[in-house]
Amino acid sequence: MRIGVLTGGGDCPGLNAVIRAVVRTSEVRYGSAVVGFLDGWRGLLEDRRIHLAADDRNDRLLAKGGTMLGTARTHPDKLRAGLDQIRQTLDDNGIDVLIPIGGEGTLTAASWLADEGVPVVGVPKTIDNDIDCTDVTFGFDTALTVATDAIDRLHSTAESHQRVMLVEVMGRHAGWIALHSGIASGAHMILIPEQPFDVEEVCRLVKRRFQRGDSHFICVVAEGAKPKEGTFSMAQGGLDEFGHERFTGVAQQLAIEIERRINKEVRTTVLGHVQRGGKPTPYDRVLATRFGVNAADAAHNGDTGMMVSLQGPNIGLVPIGEATKELKLVPQNRYEDAAAFFG
């Protein structure tokens, strides 16, 4: 067979490990060739590709961050309009099965192709851990480790200076990084997109902590967190070219509001893209490798229109359409578990 691979959307630790596993499994186990399309769906639309082989370069990909194929975001309308061109490119290159590696947007496009009869096997990728029908996505553990380490470091400096610190982490719609890093680092409050926050309650917890003699307060804030309606107004950033909300810095705006209300100095740290840069953790290397091996197996076994997923200790297959129906958000009971440690 001839397998096509692409990485779409944002970069993520573990992408190269998946590519390595797909190439190695396809060539060694099945004698199949693998073609990599550059810069995500854009490379497929423009027929920009490279041959991938199970050589020394491929072996060295395991611990390398980012993606050696490059990635880019492509507007959904452009993808829908280009489905015929994508099919033509796949036919021209003799691709039997396409393995797209990506998050919600990439897998939604893969679902469209599957509906058109194109053989695809999806691999879920996102540091936000918000892809449904899989227990965990690779990249999440690395982002969580980076965020937890950063918050651990902020504890010592915040305690030394008796400060309030807000740490903004990634999480547009889902608060998994904020939730887990906040619990793991012993943060005193966690704000996530799924639970609109009350500014007065935040201020109350800050004041209570200092009144009882504690020396600092750290709050982890997901970038998509929002205040309850009527509590205070945040600046609006409009929508970007993909229809996504432009965030205007919730942590910084909240810090200003806290200072105004309780006259306490507040410092803000925004971790940003550092969370998804660098080497993947051992957990993510293993999970990404397992995803790649099982995606290659599924492609050769004819199990197309499916996405590989972690189900308990095992890697299974689920229909791509099912996995992209809705995002996997933090449930109420998980947030309540964390809230037991607030203040």
C-alpha positions as CSV (number, residue, x, y, z in Angstrom):
1,M,0.0,0.0,0.0
2,R,0.9,3.7,-0.2
3,I,0.0,5.7,3.0
4,G,-0.3,9.4,3.2
5,V,0.3,11.3,6.5
6,L,-0.3,15.0,7.4
7,T,-0.3,17.0,10.7
8,G,-2.9,19.8,10.9
9,G,-3.8,22.6,13.3
10,G,-1.5,23.7,16.1
11,D,1.8,21.9,16.8
12,C,2.0,19.5,19.7
13,P,4.6,17.4,21.5
14,G,4.4,13.8,20.2
15,L,3.5,14.5,16.5
16,N,6.9,13.3,15.3
17,A,6.5,10.2,17.4
18,V,3.3,9.3,15.6
19,I,4.9,10.0,12.2
20,R,7.8,7.7,13.2
21,A,5.5,4.9,14.3
22,V,3.4,5.1,11.1
23,V,6.4,5.0,8.9
24,R,8.2,2.2,10.8
25,T,5.1,0.0,11.1
26,S,4.0,0.5,7.5
27,E,7.4,-0.3,6.0
28,V,8.7,-3.0,8.3
29,R,5.4,-4.8,9.1
30,Y,3.7,-4.4,5.7
31,G,6.3,-3.3,3.2
32,S,4.3,-0.2,2.4
33,A,5.5,3.3,1.4
34,V,4.6,6.5,3.2
35,V,4.2,10.0,1.8
36,G,4.2,13.0,4.1
37,F,2.2,16.1,3.0
38,L,3.7,19.4,4.1
39,D,2.0,22.0,6.2
40,G,-1.2,20.1,6.9
41,W,-4.2,20.3,4.6
42,R,-2.5,23.1,2.7
43,G,0.2,20.8,1.5
44,L,-2.4,18.3,0.4
45,L,-4.3,21.0,-1.6
46,E,-1.1,22.2,-3.2
47,D,0.4,18.7,-3.7
48,R,3.6,19.4,-1.7
49,R,5.0,16.2,-0.3
50,I,8.1,14.2,0.7
51,H,8.8,10.5,0.9
52,L,9.2,9.2,4.4
53,A,11.4,6.1,5.1
54,A,12.2,4.0,8.2
55,D,15.8,5.3,8.3
56,D,18.0,6.9,10.9
57,R,16.3,10.3,10.5
58,N,13.0,8.7,11.2
59,D,14.3,7.0,14.3
60,R,15.5,10.3,15.7
61,L,12.0,11.7,15.6
62,L,10.8,10.1,18.8
63,A,12.0,12.7,21.3
64,K,11.8,15.7,18.9
65,G,9.0,18.3,19.6
66,G,6.9,20.0,16.9
67,T,6.3,18.3,13.6
68,M,8.9,17.6,10.9
69,L,6.1,17.9,8.3
70,G,5.1,21.4,9.3
71,T,1.5,22.4,10.0
72,A,-0.9,25.2,9.2
73,R,-4.5,26.1,9.9
74,T,-6.8,26.1,6.9
75,H,-10.3,27.7,6.8
76,P,-13.0,25.1,6.8
77,D,-14.7,26.7,3.8
78,K,-11.5,26.4,1.8
79,L,-11.3,22.7,2.8
80,R,-14.9,22.0,1.9
81,A,-14.4,23.7,-1.5
82,G,-11.2,21.8,-2.0
83,L,-12.4,18.3,-1.4
84,D,-12.3,17.4,-5.0
85,Q,-8.7,18.8,-5.3
86,I,-7.7,16.8,-2.2
87,R,-9.1,13.6,-3.8
88,Q,-7.3,14.4,-7.0
89,T,-4.0,14.9,-5.2
90,L,-4.4,11.6,-3.3
91,D,-5.2,9.8,-6.6
92,D,-2.2,11.4,-8.4
93,N,0.1,10.2,-5.6
94,G,-1.4,6.7,-5.5
95,I,-2.4,7.1,-1.8
96,D,-4.5,4.2,-0.6
97,V,-5.2,5.5,2.9
98,L,-4.7,9.0,4.4
99,I,-3.7,9.3,8.1
100,P,-4.4,12.9,9.3
101,I,-3.1,13.7,12.7
102,G,-4.8,16.6,14.4
103,G,-7.4,18.1,16.7
104,E,-11.1,19.0,16.3
105,G,-10.7,20.9,13.0
106,T,-8.4,18.4,11.3
107,L,-10.5,15.4,12.3
108,T,-13.7,17.2,11.2
109,A,-12.1,17.6,7.8
110,A,-11.1,13.9,7.9
111,S,-14.8,13.1,8.7
112,W,-15.9,15.0,5.6
113,L,-13.4,13.0,3.4
114,A,-14.7,9.7,5.0
115,D,-18.2,10.7,4.1
116,E,-17.1,11.2,0.5
117,G,-15.6,7.7,0.4
118,V,-12.0,8.6,0.9
119,P,-10.2,6.0,3.1
120,V,-8.9,7.8,6.2
121,V,-7.7,6.8,9.6
122,G,-7.6,9.7,12.1
123,V,-5.2,10.2,15.0
124,P,-6.3,12.6,17.7
125,K,-3.9,15.3,18.8
126,T,-4.4,18.2,21.2
127,I,-2.8,19.5,24.3
128,D,-6.2,20.6,25.5
129,N,-7.4,17.0,25.8
130,D,-10.8,17.9,24.5
131,I,-11.2,15.3,21.7
132,D,-14.2,13.1,22.5
133,C,-14.2,9.3,22.5
134,T,-10.6,9.0,23.8
135,D,-9.5,9.0,27.4
136,V,-6.4,11.1,26.7
137,T,-4.7,12.7,23.7
138,F,-0.9,12.9,23.4
139,G,0.5,16.3,24.0
140,F,-1.7,16.8,27.1
141,D,0.7,15.3,29.5
142,T,3.6,17.4,28.2
143,A,1.6,20.6,28.5
144,L,0.4,19.6,32.0
145,T,4.0,18.9,33.1
146,V,5.3,22.3,31.8
147,A,2.4,24.2,33.4
148,T,2.8,22.3,36.7
149,D,6.5,23.0,36.8
150,A,5.9,26.7,36.1
151,I,3.3,27.0,38.9
152,D,5.6,25.1,41.3
153,R,8.2,27.8,40.7
154,L,5.8,30.6,41.1
155,H,4.8,29.3,44.6
156,S,8.3,30.1,46.0
157,T,8.5,33.6,44.6
158,A,4.9,34.4,45.4
159,E,5.4,33.2,49.0
160,S,8.6,35.3,49.3
161,H,6.9,38.5,48.3
162,Q,3.5,37.8,49.8
163,R,1.9,38.2,46.4
164,V,-1.3,37.2,44.5
165,M,-0.4,35.5,41.2
166,L,-2.6,34.6,38.3
167,V,-1.2,32.0,35.9
168,E,-2.9,31.8,32.5
169,V,-2.7,28.5,30.7
170,M,-4.1,27.3,27.4
171,G,-7.7,26.0,27.2
172,R,-10.1,27.7,24.8
173,H,-13.2,25.7,25.4
174,A,-12.0,23.0,27.9
175,G,-10.2,23.5,31.2
176,W,-8.3,20.2,31.5
177,I,-4.9,21.8,31.6
178,A,-6.0,24.4,34.2
179,L,-7.8,21.8,36.2
180,H,-5.0,19.2,36.3
181,S,-2.1,21.7,36.7
182,G,-3.9,23.5,39.4
183,I,-4.6,20.3,41.4
184,A,-1.0,19.0,40.8
185,S,0.6,22.3,41.9
186,G,-1.6,23.0,44.9
187,A,-3.1,26.2,43.4
188,H,-5.5,28.0,45.6
189,M,-8.1,28.5,42.9
190,I,-8.8,27.3,39.4
191,L,-10.9,29.1,36.7
192,I,-12.0,27.1,33.6
193,P,-14.3,27.9,30.6
194,E,-16.9,25.4,31.7
195,Q,-17.6,27.3,35.0
196,P,-18.2,31.0,34.7
197,F,-16.5,32.7,37.8
198,D,-17.7,35.2,40.3
199,V,-15.1,38.0,40.7
200,E,-16.4,38.7,44.2
201,E,-15.9,35.1,45.2
202,V,-12.3,35.2,43.9
203,C,-11.6,38.4,46.0
204,R,-13.2,36.8,49.0
205,L,-10.9,33.8,48.9
206,V,-7.9,36.0,48.4
207,K,-8.8,38.2,51.4
208,R,-9.6,35.1,53.6
209,R,-6.3,33.5,52.8
210,F,-4.3,36.5,53.8
211,Q,-6.5,37.2,56.9
212,R,-5.7,33.8,58.3
213,G,-2.0,34.4,58.0
214,D,-1.1,32.7,54.7
215,S,1.6,34.4,52.6
216,H,0.4,34.1,49.0
217,F,-2.4,33.2,46.6
218,I,-2.0,31.4,43.3
219,C,-4.9,31.1,40.8
220,V,-4.7,29.1,37.6
221,V,-6.8,30.6,34.8
222,A,-7.7,28.9,31.5
223,E,-7.5,31.4,28.6
224,G,-11.1,30.8,27.8
225,A,-12.4,31.4,31.3
226,K,-15.2,34.0,31.6
227,P,-16.8,35.9,34.4
228,K,-20.5,35.4,35.3
229,E,-22.7,37.8,33.6
230,G,-23.0,41.1,35.3
231,T,-19.9,40.7,37.6
232,F,-17.5,42.7,35.4
233,S,-16.9,43.5,31.8
234,M,-14.1,42.1,29.8
235,A,-12.7,43.6,26.6
236,Q,-13.9,41.9,23.4
237,G,-11.5,40.8,20.7
238,G,-13.9,39.8,18.0
239,L,-13.4,36.8,15.8
240,D,-10.4,35.6,13.8
241,E,-10.4,34.5,10.2
242,F,-11.4,31.0,11.3
243,G,-14.4,32.2,13.4
244,H,-12.7,31.7,16.7
245,E,-13.0,34.2,19.5
246,R,-9.9,36.4,19.9
247,F,-9.0,36.3,23.6
248,T,-8.0,39.6,25.2
249,G,-6.1,38.3,28.3
250,V,-8.5,37.2,31.0
251,A,-5.8,36.8,33.7
252,Q,-4.5,40.3,33.2
253,Q,-8.0,41.9,33.2
254,L,-9.0,39.9,36.3
255,A,-5.8,41.0,38.0
256,I,-6.7,44.6,37.4
257,E,-10.1,44.0,38.8
258,I,-8.9,42.3,41.9
259,E,-6.4,45.1,42.6
260,R,-9.2,47.6,42.2
261,R,-11.5,45.8,44.6
262,I,-9.2,44.7,47.4
263,N,-6.1,47.0,47.0
264,K,-3.8,44.0,46.8
265,E,-0.9,43.8,44.3
266,V,-1.5,41.1,41.7
267,R,1.0,39.7,39.2
268,T,0.2,37.8,36.0
269,T,2.1,35.1,34.2
270,V,0.9,33.9,30.8
271,L,2.5,30.5,29.8
272,G,1.3,30.7,26.2
273,H,2.9,28.5,23.6
274,V,5.7,27.3,25.9
275,Q,3.2,24.7,27.0
276,R,3.2,23.0,23.6
277,G,6.9,23.4,22.8
278,G,9.9,21.2,23.4
279,K,10.3,17.5,23.9
280,P,7.3,15.3,24.7
281,T,7.2,13.5,28.1
282,P,7.8,9.8,28.2
283,Y,4.1,9.2,28.6
284,D,3.3,11.2,25.4
285,R,6.1,9.4,23.5
286,V,4.6,6.1,24.4
287,L,1.0,7.1,23.7
288,A,1.9,8.7,20.4
289,T,3.8,5.7,19.3
290,R,0.9,3.4,20.2
291,F,-1.5,5.6,18.2
292,G,0.9,5.6,15.2
293,V,1.3,1.8,15.2
294,N,-2.5,1.2,15.5
295,A,-3.3,3.8,12.9
296,A,-1.0,2.0,10.4
297,D,-2.5,-1.4,11.3
298,A,-6.0,0.0,10.8
299,A,-5.1,1.4,7.4
300,H,-3.7,-1.9,6.3
301,N,-6.7,-3.9,7.8
302,G,-9.2,-1.8,5.9
303,D,-10.6,-0.1,9.1
304,T,-11.0,3.3,7.5
305,G,-13.4,6.1,8.5
306,M,-12.1,5.5,12.1
307,M,-10.0,7.2,14.7
308,V,-7.6,5.5,17.0
309,S,-8.4,6.2,20.7
310,L,-7.2,5.3,24.1
311,Q,-9.8,3.3,25.9
312,G,-8.6,2.3,29.4
313,P,-5.3,0.6,28.9
314,N,-6.0,-0.4,25.3
315,I,-6.0,1.4,21.9
316,G,-9.3,1.0,20.1
317,L,-11.1,2.4,17.1
318,V,-14.1,4.8,17.0
319,P,-15.9,6.3,14.0
320,I,-14.4,9.7,13.2
321,G,-17.8,11.2,13.0
322,E,-18.6,10.2,16.5
323,A,-15.4,11.7,17.9
324,T,-16.1,15.1,16.3
325,K,-19.7,15.5,17.3
326,E,-18.8,17.4,20.5
327,L,-15.8,18.4,22.6
328,K,-14.9,16.6,25.8
329,L,-15.4,19.2,28.5
330,V,-14.6,19.1,32.2
331,P,-17.7,17.7,34.0
332,Q,-19.1,19.4,37.0
333,N,-18.1,16.7,39.5
334,R,-14.4,16.9,38.5
335,Y,-14.4,20.7,39.1
336,E,-16.1,20.2,42.5
337,D,-13.3,17.8,43.4
338,A,-10.8,20.5,42.8
339,A,-12.9,23.2,44.5
340,A,-12.5,21.4,47.8
341,F,-9.0,22.8,47.9
342,F,-9.8,26.4,46.9
343,G,-8.8,29.2,49.3
